[in-house]
Amino acid sequence: MTTHKPATRYPLPASFLARHWRLAVILLIYLLAATAHSLIAPFTVGNDEYAHFLYARFITEHGRLPVTLAERQNREEAGTKADDPPLYHLLVAAASAGIEPTRLLRPVNGDPFRQLADNVVVSYAFVVHTAYESWPFAGEVAVWMVGRAISILCGLALIGLTYITSLTLFPRRYRRALTAAALLGFMPAFIFHTSVMTYDGLGAVLTALFLLAAIAALRRPARWRWWLALGGLAGLAITAKYTSVLLPLEIMWVGWLAWRQSGRVSFRAILARVVVAGLALLLAVSWWFGFIIYHFNTIDQNGPLAGVLAPLLVRGGNDTTAISLTAFLLGEQSVSGDLPAPARPRDYPQLAQTLFDSFWAARINEKYLLSPWLALAFTGLAGLSAAGLWRVWRASNSRRRGWLLLLLVHSLLVTPLMLLRLFISFDAVEAVQGRHILLPAATAIPLLLVWGWQRWSGRLRPVVVAGLLLWSVIGQVGWAALAYPGPLPVWTTAHPPAGLPRSELATPVDGLRLLAADWQPAVAKPALAVTLWWQAETRLPEDVRVELTLLDAAGQPVTFIAGQPLNGRYPTRAWEPGDIVRDEHFLPLTRPLPAGSRLRLQLLTHAADPVGWPVELGAVSLPAEPAAADPCAVWRAGQPTRGGPLHSPLRQREPFAVVSAGRPVVQWTGGEAGPWRSVGGVHVFEVQPNWGSVGRLRVDGRDCGQLVFDLPPRSFTAPQISQPVTANFNNQILLLGFDLPTRRIDPGQRLPLTLCWQALATMGEDYQMFDNLLDAGQRRWGGYDRRAKDGYSTLLWAPGEVITDAFGVPVDPAAPPGVYTIDLGWYRDTPQGAVSLPLLADGRPTGQTGLRLGPIKVGGPPPEVIAANPQPQHTVNQTFGGQIALLGYDVSSQRVSESAKGNSPNSPNSLTLTLYWRADSTPAADYTTFLHLRNAAGETVAQKDQPPAAGRYPTSLWDTGEVVVDELVLPLDQLPPGEYTPVVGLYELSSGARLATPGQPANEIALEQLTITNYQ
């Protein structure tokens, strides 16, 4: 009898690992990359990450959602996302339940002193990145890291769901499923967006589960549970992110496909299941929408329909697209008084490039790697897949076409919302972010790509996967590690660092305490590492430099280093009272250290002048032999290296040294600079903001190689200015000119004005600009106090920088018609009030603090100078330059009689001539009236020149058809009796050129002759 040995059956875990271990490798690679990126990338680097953090922190601190409009609109507490779906933020708060969210972060919140930190203000710099962001995480920083950890878990889930979805559609096609999972997990943009704090990952997981439920509903359309799952998952996705609001349309699409593909379920039965899915959706979203309507409805103000829709669509007023759409549906007045600003200009080729770049990768320091070529190459590969999908469509039966349609609809479902935002939102760049397509369709897009490539070649898929992995590891995570500096070693006295050293050291300058100093040979560097611990007691008005000098027994310098603390990343103007700063410096060692050497500290100004007094730190002895000096080496942080494009760029204010007997210089396009300070053979440079992006180091004419600089974009060249001026405000700010496109404005509007400023020095004050609109009586009717560019503080200006500042001067709606001027200047706030910067001329105060710009006509002309129905005594009707016509004039004087009439008028001892001018077109300039009185010999014996209407209404502001009354009074005391002829005309004061008068070679008009009698 033969016995059969039963087949060996592996336990489920072993069987699963044996079959799916490659997926575990993909998950592990993703986990390492995402975790590394999460630890490297500064807080707030993700899209809206700071807003998501504030929302989650508010829930953590209060144990609830914001329940009042004031709480929602508090951008420093609940943040700008406080009116968005809260499912992700509730999950973060729940996971952070055991954490006390102690406030450790230092938000910028528009504080210009804090904007000085870390060299450059970029879009992610919502906080000053301090040591509290480093391990071990505590307080609110731990809450932030919990949020990032949940995003990474969502990323792991999405990779797994991609694998499962692929096997569900294509059973036993493990290689295809692995390729799709790897495509998603290794995509740079996916690693970025699932390693920062954002609700995108959770929303993507819910839509991925929705897609799985849709596949199950298509396969078994009679089962109610899949339709309940469809509706419930769609509702949960909406409570995670509003871009899922179109999922109900996909439910209807799935219902239509199920009816077409299934011959066993009737249309009525499918319709019933779609209705059930809709009810499940409403149930899933009811808790959130009910909460909004209950707490934030405006039914009392806007009626039932608008009162319910306003909090759902307009929300807190942060989404301009939602406001515009709701205003279109219901009318502006019934929705919100805070309507969005006019849309920014749209550059569609640039928007397309942004879409491609942001779909595949994420910005590092505001730049995409090899943009746009790398993204275009992968987009081209995606296009190849699309062509392959067309081949799939043609070769497939109706069922396979149904799966293809489902994946395509799921991938493109969000595009209608993107197009809507593209055309009606304020900033179209936000509408074309690739993450809006990638994450909602995170599991469908890789399946489509692999499916399409399969029709061409199986070798294409591993090449693309390997390319994405290389891009992510080197171009995304690796580049981030090089580009993003670590957190600043800054703490506060409220939460000092553990083991803070303290010693009795002299304080080198008032307001700045030196807590401790330590020095030792640098590890693996030919340098002496010196660590200084500072504590700020007051704000310092300037950026001081630290100079450390090694002196021999005779007091002669052996080596030295100098530069701003923390390599210029945290200049002393930014230090806040209570700051504790760990400051490291490295002194180059290129020759043996003499016995009896000692270390001295001195603080310096930018001009290398001493600040305070020197501090003797102590004796130094070094057993190690120093390295030989390379005259072309660039010493950074104690390490001598040759420059070049592969080295990390030098940043603004960063010091570096050259040890050479010759004099080194740095040359760049348009200039060169020598060392900031030299002692012996050590030459220290400080990177300046005008050095461009690339320079070359030269020592005694020898080319020592390329230097690369990472500098914020600035302009040091003045643009073309229509109205050049030179106005010096206290040798700190220079006005180079202005553009005033129009000098006619109506009350309630904004007068466009562009100012061109230049910084003359590094400023230690956040100066405010005033631009007061003043009438002829010096009463204020508009303007507002502001920073240049409505936020660019003078603290951030670099010496020599040119700032072009375009804005609109608001005009009071109640401003009366007339001629106005703008009083322009700068001031600083003090406890005693505002102190204006004086205007200087030739280095001396002029006694003025403001510059007058104008004139400007508001509304209409000054009513007292306009004649509505002029009836002059004498008619002229003579044109001047085709711009202004003299209609006629009136004349009167006690000593004047009209020769034609022989009368003797009674008036003062002067000639009063009233001219009636009419603008036949808009005059091209401000003209001046001249009145000459000539005797019988044709000699000018008296004259009077003045702008029409005594300057109250300059001619360049006249509108066509206006008649202006121009009265001139000419004294007659020195004139003998006789016959005189008045002569009038117009000329431009700057050039003296008269307006042409037809038929008059002298471009003047002789009026009727007058008789001057004896004065009685």
VODO-308207 format. One record per residue (C-alpha): x, y, z. Coordinates in steps of 0.02 Angstrom, whole numbers, padded with zeros to 5 digits, always signed. Layout:
XYZ...
END
This chain:
+00000+00000+00000+00071+00165-00050+00057+00308+00072+00056+00485+00008+00152+00614+00105+00048+00771+00126+00114+00925+00039+00211+01044+00147+00111+01199+00192+00203+01354+00253+00128+01458+00390+00049+01617+00322+00188+01738+00376+00326+01635+00296+00224+01611+00139+00186+01796+00129+00368+01847+00152+00427+01718+00027+00310+01789-00103+00316+01974-00062+00489+02007+00012+00531+02122-00133+00388+02235-00080+00465+02240+00094+00629+02300+00015+00537+02438-00078+00449+02490+00082+00613+02491+00177+00700+02599+00045+00555+02721+00047+00552+02723+00238+00738+02765+00246+00725+02901+00114+00568+02980+00186+00634+02975+00365+00799+03051+00310+00709+03188+00217+00595+03220+00365+00745+03244+00479+00842+03350+00353+00707+03465+00285+00677+03618+00396+00508+03639+00474+00385+03733+00361+00473+03676+00202+00318+03581+00148+00171+03661+00061+00065+03747+00194+00157+03644+00324+00161+03782+00453-00027+03807+00436-00057+03620+00460+00053+03622+00614-00040+03769+00691-00207+03684+00661-00149+03522+00744-00067+03616+00887-00226+03714+00920-00324+03551+00934-00190+03476+01045-00188+03626+01162-00376+03655+01171-00441+03479+01150-00563+03538+01016-00581+03620+00847-00595+03809+00829-00775+03857+00864-00774+04044+00830-00730+04148+00678-00601+04242+00781-00513+04078+00823-00515+04025+00641-00444+04189+00579-00304+04198+00707-00160+04158+00592-00036+04146+00735-00137+04017+00831-00257+03910+00729-00175+03959+00564-00241+03981+00388-00296+03799+00372-00413+03809+00522-00565+03808+00407-00509+03654+00310-00563+03474+00342-00484+03418+00506-00472+03228+00495-00282+03227+00478-00258+03360+00611-00372+03267+00731-00268+03110+00701-00107+03206+00738-00183+03280+00896-00241+03108+00953-00068+03033+00924+00008+03180+01020-00109+03163+01169+00033+03125+01289+00140+03272+01233+00135+03440+01318+00147+03562+01171+00265+03685+01256+00301+03834+01143+00480+03814+01086+00474+03874+00905+00513+04051+00854+00385+04104+00722+00435+04244+00604+00259+04318+00584+00327+04463+00484+00457+04513+00615+00600+04586+00511+00728+04552+00648+00686+04368+00638+00692+04375+00449+00877+04414+00465+00911+04237+00523+00976+04101+00407+01035+04222+00274+00887+04223+00156+00699+04240+00171+00616+04104+00067+00439+04040+00058+00464+03910+00194+00544+04027+00322+00394+04042+00437+00500+04004+00590+00680+04034+00642+00754+03860+00640+00837+03842+00810+00913+03698+00909+00743+03647+00975+00710+03567+00805+00849+03441+00839+00841+03277+00932+00776+03247+01065+00612+03322+01009+00502+03400+01143+00350+03512+01162+00268+03576+01004+00417+03514+00903+00370+03336+00952+00192+03369+00892+00264+03424+00725+00369+03267+00710+00217+03160+00752+00128+03244+00606+00274+03203+00491+00279+03024+00555+00094+03002+00514+00129+03067+00338+00267+02935+00318+00148+02799+00377+00025+02859+00245+00163+02845+00116+00198+02666+00167+00012+02627+00157+00000+02703-00018+00145+02597-00082+00063+02442-00011-00106+02490-00082-00028+02516-00253+00041+02340-00244-00126+02268-00188-00224+02365-00319-00110+02302-00457-00128+02122-00401-00316+02145-00388-00326+02202-00569-00188+02088-00634-00181+01933-00523-00011+01845-00505+00076+01983-00603+00197+02014-00460+00330+02100-00563+00204+02226-00629+00141+02258-00452+00317+02280-00386+00361+02402-00526+00206+02507-00491+00243+02510-00305+00424+02558-00337+00374+02693-00460+00269+02776-00327+00386+02747-00180+00541+02810-00271+00463+02965-00349+00549+03120-00275+00386+03218-00259+00303+03073-00168+00446+03057-00044+00440+03244-00012+00253+03262+00013+00238+03109+00123+00381+03160+00237+00316+03331+00288+00165+03381+00391+00017+03389+00272-00154+03313+00249-00114+03258+00071-00052+03086+00124-00206+03041+00224-00321+03104+00087-00223+02998-00038-00241+02841+00069-00429+02863+00080-00446+02890-00109-00334+02738-00139-00451+02634-00030-00595+02710-00127-00517+02647-00289-00502+02471-00217-00684+02478-00164-00732+02536-00340-00641+02387-00417-00732+02269-00297-00900+02351-00336-00869+02327-00523-00826+02144-00498-00972+02108-00381-01098+02247-00413-01236+02156-00320-01149+02165-00152-01208+02313-00052-01055+02322+00060-00943+02386-00080-01063+02528-00119-01073+02571+00066-00882+02570+00069-00876+02682-00085-00986+02814-00004-00906+02803+00167-00729+02816+00099-00777+02961-00014-00852+03053+00135-00699+03022+00243-00586+03080+00101-00685+03243+00091-00661+03269+00279-00475+03247+00250-00458+03363+00100-00585+03459-00003-00509+03408-00171-00600+03242-00145-00765+03332-00170-00780+03260-00346-00777+03079-00287-00969+03072-00292-00954+03094-00480-00837+02945-00485-00966+02844-00388-01092+02881-00525-00961+02834-00655-00930+02668-00567-01118+02638-00564-01129+02669-00751-00983+02550-00785-01060+02418-00673-01225+02428-00767-01138+02418-00937-01025+02272-00890-01144+02169-00784-01282+02073-00868-01355+02011-00706-01394+02174-00613-01528+02290-00680-01510+02477-00701-01634+02504-00559-01532+02395-00444-01372+02489-00488-01460+02654-00461-01518+02596-00289-01340+02552-00243-01274+02720-00303-01407+02804-00194-01350+02700-00046-01171+02753-00081-01229+02934-00082-01317+02912+00085-01160+02833+00159-01060+02982+00094-01179+03105+00175-01169+03011+00337-00979+03010+00331-00967+03199+00303-01113+03251+00413-01011+03268+00571-00895+03396+00490-01020+03493+00387-01143+03492+00532-01008+03563+00644-00972+03703+00520-01153+03750+00492-01191+03747+00677-01045+03858+00729-01016+03969+00578-01180+03995+00484-01225+04173+00434-01410+04145+00409-01455+04299+00510-01353+04410+00395-01364+04324+00224-01522+04220+00226-01539+04030+00230-01453+03981+00066-01305+04100+00070-01294+04086+00259-01265+03899+00247-01153+03902+00092-01041+04043+00151-00956+03947+00293-00943+03792+00183-00869+03877+00030-00801+04047+00080-00746+03976+00249-00618+04092+00330-00585+04190+00172-00417+04108+00134-00464+04021-00028-00490+04152-00163-00557+04022-00284-00696+03973-00165-00740+04156-00134-00746+04194-00320-00851+04041-00359-00975+04075-00219-00987+04258-00266-01026+04204-00444-01162+04084-00385-01244+04195-00255-01183+04372-00285-01042+04464-00200-01145+04555-00071-01230+04397-00010-01068+04303+00019-00920+04406+00076-00861+04583+00081-00681+04524+00070-00673+04484-00115-00510+04419-00187-00387+04535-00270-00371+04537-00460-00280+04384-00524-00095+04393-00555-00039+04387-00737-00030+04210-00806+00121+04147-00901+00053+03984-00970+00219+03910-01032+00292+03944-00860+00138+03868-00777+00158+03712-00883+00339+03698-00831+00288+03717-00649+00161+03577-00669+00290+03457-00742+00424+03502-00615+00311+03488-00464+00233+03324-00523+00398+03232-00520+00496+03321-00385+00494+03459-00255+00590+03619-00239+00749+03626-00137+00790+03805-00087+00662+03865-00213+00742+03769-00357+00704+03608-00451+00849+03496-00498+00897+03518-00682+00735+03609-00718+00650+03590-00838+00748+03454-00928+00740+03314-00801+00553+03334-00774+00524+03347-00962+00620+03186-00991+00511+03089-00870+00356+03175-00938+00408+03114-01109+00418+02937-01040+00243+02962-00970+00187+03015-01144+00261+02855-01212+00156+02760-01086+00001+02856-01142+00035+02799-01321+00051+02621-01256-00116+02637-01167-00197+02681-01333-00129+02518-01401-00198+02430-01247-00368+02508-01280-00373+02449-01460-00323+02271-01415-00436+02251-01261-00609+02183-01234-00746+02283-01150-00701+02224-00975-00518+02274-00988-00571+02438-01065-00682+02463-00913-00532+02444-00796-00432+02564-00904-00572+02693-00902-00589+02677-00714-00403+02711-00687-00404+02856-00809-00556+02939-00732-00485+02913-00558-00319+02992-00612-00397+03142-00698-00542+03171-00579-00460+03321-00496-00418+03413-00659-00585+03508-00668-00546+03586-00499-00370+03628-00556-00434+03712-00713-00562+03808-00613-00427+03870-00496-00312+03906-00642-00431+04031-00720-00514+04114-00569-00390+04103-00426-00281+04247-00373-00118+04151-00398-00123+04022-00537+00044+03947-00484-00040+03866-00334-00171+03790-00449-00045+03695-00558+00051+03606-00421+00083+03428-00478+00044+03358-00305-00140+03398-00337-00138+03264-00473-00009+03143-00403-00074+03112-00227-00262+03093-00257-00220+02966-00393-00065+02896-00307-00109+02713-00340-00188+02734-00511-00051+02833-00599+00089+02704-00572-00027+02566-00634-00065+02663-00792+00119+02702-00823+00171+02520-00804+00025+02459-00908+00070+02577-01051+00257+02539-01049+00219+02353-01052+00155+02374-01230+00326+02435-01286+00463+02347-01190+00482+02260-01022+00656+02335-01005+00588+02511-00993+00510+02489-00822+00669+02448-00721+00762+02590-00807+00629+02716-00753+00622+02644-00576+00811+02653-00560+00811+02831-00628+00680+02888-00502+00773+02805-00358+00935+02890-00409+00844+03056-00425+00766+03037-00253+00922+02981-00160+01042+03104-00241+00936+03244-00313+00802+03257-00179+00862+03191-00011+01047+03214-00048+01027+03388-00118+00919+03435+00031+01057+03377+00148+01180+03492+00060+01066+03640+00030+00975+03654+00196+01084+03713+00340+01057+03632+00508+00958+03718+00645+01041+03867+00726+01124+03824+00893+01013+03950+00983+00913+03925+01142+00825+04039+01265+00853+04064+01450+00678+03994+01480+00731+03827+01402+00922+03822+01406+01025+03680+01333+01072+03534+01444+01246+03552+01520+01265+03736+01477+01444+03782+01526+01473+03938+01628+01632+04024+01681+01684+04194+01745+01729+04291+01589+01731+04477+01555+01586+04548+01455+01662+04622+01295+01518+04742+01258+01365+04806+01347+01213+04698+01315+01313+04542+01267+01379+04419+01396+01513+04291+01361+01457+04142+01464+01599+04022+01423+01739+03986+01301+01822+03823+01255+01958+03779+01130+02041+03622+01069+02116+03553+00909+01981+03526+00779+01943+03345+00737+02026+03296+00572+02059+03479+00531+02219+03583+00539+02134+03713+00647+02101+03768+00823+01916+03749+00862+01851+03885+00978+01675+03875+01051+01600+04033+01125+01438+04036+01225+01348+04203+01216+01194+04271+01302+01105+04423+01231+01037+04544+01361+00977+04683+01244+00960+04707+01057+01119+04761+00969+01099+04899+00838+01231+04828+00721+01308+04665+00666+01469+04638+00762+01608+04522+00705+01707+04405+00816+01896+04412+00797+02000+04276+00878+02189+04295+00875+02326+04177+00932+02469+04281+01001+02644+04221+01041+02736+04264+01201+02791+04430+01127+02612+04478+01083+02634+04452+00895+02493+04367+00798+02522+04187+00746+02354+04158+00663+02181+04228+00674+02004+04214+00610+01862+04338+00605+01682+04340+00551+01504+04355+00605+01441+04232+00735+01373+04067+00669+01454+04099+00499+01338+04247+00471+01180+04141+00484+01121+04232+00640+01187+04412+00639+01186+04501+00805+01050+04622+00749+00934+04471+00754+00981+04416+00930+00839+04433+01053+00859+04469+01239+00878+04301+01326+00955+04211+01177+01091+04085+01217+01203+04057+01066+01339+03927+01038+01463+04004+00918+01604+03902+00839+01758+03972+00752+01910+03886+00677+02083+03967+00672+02192+03901+00530+02353+03818+00588+02488+03818+00456+02647+03832+00560+02706+03770+00729+02631+03858+00879+02761+03948+00987+02769+03911+01173+02673+04032+01281+02539+04068+01150+02376+04139+01210+02204+04169+01136+02124+04341+01128+01946+04391+01083+01895+04558+01009+01729+04615+00937+01734+04721+00779+01617+04826+00672+01597+04801+00486+01731+04934+00463+01846+04827+00575+01840+04955+00715+01849+04880+00891+01687+04864+00990+01706+04859+01178+01868+04792+01248+01976+04638+01212+01957+04481+01316+02106+04370+01356+02037+04193+01349+02191+04096+01405+02344+03997+01355+02346+03877+01208+02461+03730+01176+02444+03611+01028+02545+03451+01018+02498+03412+00838+02599+03475+00691+02502+03592+00576+02478+03561+00391+02574+03653+00256+02480+03804+00188+02407+03796+00013+02399+03977-00049+02249+03935-00159+02149+03844-00026+01987+03915+00040+01971+03888+00227+01792+03856+00281+01755+03798+00458+01939+03756+00480+01951+03644+00326+02059+03701+00179+01984+03651+00012+02000+03705-00166+01845+03793-00233+01738+03728-00373+01560+03696-00429+01547+03532-00331+01575+03614-00163+01429+03683-00066+01407+03867-00110+01462+04007+00004+01316+04099+00080+01287+04282+00118+01392+04348+00262+01488+04185+00274+01673+04210+00315+01812+04113+00232+02000+04130+00242+02148+04117+00125+02321+04085+00200+02448+04159+00081+02596+04276+00077+02520+04360-00075+02363+04466-00079+02207+04370-00131+02057+04446-00218+01886+04379-00267+01829+04428-00441+01653+04415-00512+01564+04487-00661+01566+04673-00635+01688+04689-00491+01813+04620-00369+01845+04627-00182+01995+04608-00072+01997+04530+00100+01890+04608+00234+02030+04590+00361+02209+04526+00353+02328+04485+00494+02497+04417+00446+02471+04293+00307+02289+04255+00350+02161+04347+00243+01978+04340+00289+01837+04374+00166+01654+04400+00205+01534+04356+00065+01442+04512+00009+01268+04516-00069+01328+04592-00234+01453+04456-00279+01338+04368-00401+01325+04179-00415+01501+04134-00473+01671+04211-00440+01855+04168-00452+01989+04173-00320+02154+04249-00374+02313+04261-00271+02445+04380-00339+02366+04361-00511+02363+04171-00503+02195+04092-00542+02151+03980-00395+01984+03917-00458+01800+03950-00453+01694+04002-00305+01506+03975-00303+01391+04087-00201+01214+04057-00142+01147+04233-00128+00969+04298-00125+00921+04386-00286+00948+04572-00271+00970+04716-00391+01115+04838-00382+01075+04929-00544+00946+05068-00553+00808+05040-00683+00747+05170-00806+00657+05303-00704+00540+05431-00781+00566+05557-00641+00746+05547-00577+00782+05636-00414+00913+05628-00278+00846+05632-00101+00962+05576+00039+00879+05522+00200+01010+05529+00338+01146+05445+00233+01048+05282+00248+00916+05283+00111+00928+05369-00057+00779+05402-00170+00839+05385-00349+00676+05430-00433+00494+05387-00454+00363+05344-00584+00190+05422-00570+00094+05347-00717-00056+05458-00691-00083+05618-00596-00272+05609-00603-00366+05502-00480-00541+05493-00408-00579+05489-00222-00583+05312-00152-00459+05245-00280-00274+05206-00265-00145+05315-00350-00011+05205-00433+00164+05255-00381+00333+05171-00407+00481+05225-00302+00662+05179-00332+00766+05170-00173+00947+05130-00139+01021+05074+00026+01173+05176+00077+01219+05072+00230+01174+04919+00332+01031+04978+00440+00992+04927+00618+00815+04995+00617+00654+04939+00538+00611+05106+00462+00433+05142+00406+00390+05246+00254+00255+05379+00256+00167+05437+00097+00037+05565+00149-00080+05639+00019-00098+05824+00064-00211+05958-00006-00164+06140-00032-00199+06174+00152-00084+06031+00205-00228+05925+00267-00206+05737+00248-00326+05646+00131-00242+05480+00100-00086+05373+00106-00027+05244+00232+00129+05200+00329+00217+05048+00259+00377+04954+00225+00449+04953+00050+00363+04822-00057+00237+04808+00085+00351+04698+00189+00533+04717+00137+00608+04791+00295+00757+04907+00287+00842+04785+00406+00858+04666+00258+00926+04792+00133+01107+04771+00079+01220+04923+00052+01206+04976-00130+01048+04874-00160+00916+04954-00271+00736+04923-00219+00597+04956-00345+00438+04981-00245+00271+04989-00337+00111+05016-00238-00049+05116-00235-00076+05268-00124-00254+05257-00056-00361+05413-00078-00493+05456+00050-00668+05438-00027-00713+05605+00053-00566+05699-00023-00630+05863-00102-00582+05903-00282-00420+05995-00302-00232+05984-00321-00133+05878-00199+00045+05826-00164+00123+05672-00084+00233+05702+00067+00361+05559+00065+00486+05509+00197+00546+05383+00326+00535+05370+00515+00574+05252+00658+00464+05214+00805+00529+05259+00978+00447+05253+01149+00427+05441+01133+00345+05429+00962+00395+05432+00780+00562+05512+00734+00580+05556+00550+00743+05538+00455+00810+05707+00401+00841+05751+00219+01022+05794+00186+01103+05902+00054+01293+05900+00037+01298+05797+00196+01206+05927+00301+01025+05929+00362+00907+06035+00258+00781+06057+00398+00657+05949+00303+00603+05769+00332+00490+05743+00182+00499+05758-00007+00349+05823-00106+00290+05726-00259+00157+05787-00377+00054+05886-00414-00096+05767-00421-00276+05807-00464-00404+05718-00358-00582+05715-00422-00590+05878-00519-00506+06049-00526-00506+06171-00380-00679+06250-00400-00618+06427-00364-00508+06434-00520-00635+06367-00646-00755+06475-00748-00912+06380-00797-00979+06517-00914-00840+06643-00947-00886+06814-01017-00724+06913-01033-00727+07100-01066-00611+07077-01214-00617+06929-01332-00455+06854-01402-00481+06670-01453-00296+06639-01487-00217+06464-01473-00048+06425-01397+00040+06271-01461-00124+06189-01506-00144+06150-01321-00213+06304-01234-00321+06445-01302-00338+06621-01230-00523+06658-01240-00510+06836-01177-00469+06946-01028-00526+07078-00906-00421+07229-00857-00433+07357-00717-00321+07485-00628-00335+07656-00545-00201+07727-00660-00263+07641-00817-00396+07699-00938-00447+07611-01095-00394+07721-01239-00541+07668-01340-00666+07721-01206-00569+07856-01115-00639+07811-00946-00540+07823-00781-00572+07667-00673-00558+07669-00484-00441+07529-00421-00273+07510-00328-00108+07574-00397-00080+07419-00503-00134+07334-00662-00250+07184-00634-00264+07072-00786-00381+06924-00780-00350+06797-00918-00470+06659-00968-00377+06505-01029-00459+06352-01106-00376+06182-01125-00400+06123-01305-00306+05962-01263-00214+05896-01111-00062+06011-01094+00103+05921-01107+00190+06014-00966+00167+06140-00828+00175+06309-00912+00202+06484-00842+00108+06641-00891+00209+06796-00933+00139+06973-00937+00249+07109-01012+00200+07293-01012+00283+07387-01155+00295+07574-01188+00272+07664-01354+00452+07623-01401+00418+07436-01380+00523+07423-01223+00468+07308-01081+00450+07422-00929+00362+07300-00812+00327+07115-00809+00249+06977-00705+00278+06789-00725+00180+06658-00629+00096+06490-00659-00088+06506-00706-00201+06528-00556-00046+06570-00452+00008+06389-00460-00151+06320-00381-00192+06222-00539-00040+06170-00645-00076+06162-00831-00024+05978-00849-00178+05934-00744-00302+06029-00853-00432+05926-00942-00494+05965-01116-00629+06099-01114-00590+06169-00942-00582+06360-00930-00459+06424-00798-00463+06599-00726-00287+06670-00714-00270+06837-00623-00106+06934-00632-00073+07092-00532+00065+07207-00598+00126+07355-00488+00130+07524-00578+00218+07635-00450+00373+07672-00555+00286+07701-00722+00257+07876-00796+00090+07915-00878+00074+07861-01058+00018+07730-01182+00065+07549-01143+00031+07382-01223+00009+07222-01120+00087+07067-01200+00050+06890-01138+00104+06713-01177+00151+06545-01103+00319+06460-01084+00396+06306-01002+00496+06359-00850+00633+06225-00862+00682+06268-01041+00612+06444-01064+00533+06388-01229+00371+06479-01270+00217+06393-01336+00198+06430-01521+00068+06561-01569+00008+06555-01751+00049+06712-01847+00156+06781-01705+00343+06758-01733+00381+06804-01552+00250+06679-01490+00159+06813-01390-00003+06910-01404-00019+07098-01387-00178+07150-01300-00269+07315-01322-00168+07471-01284-00193+07550-01113-00174+07730-01055-00092+07757-00886-00139+07925-00809-00064+08023-00664-00088+07936-00498-00207+08032-00383
END
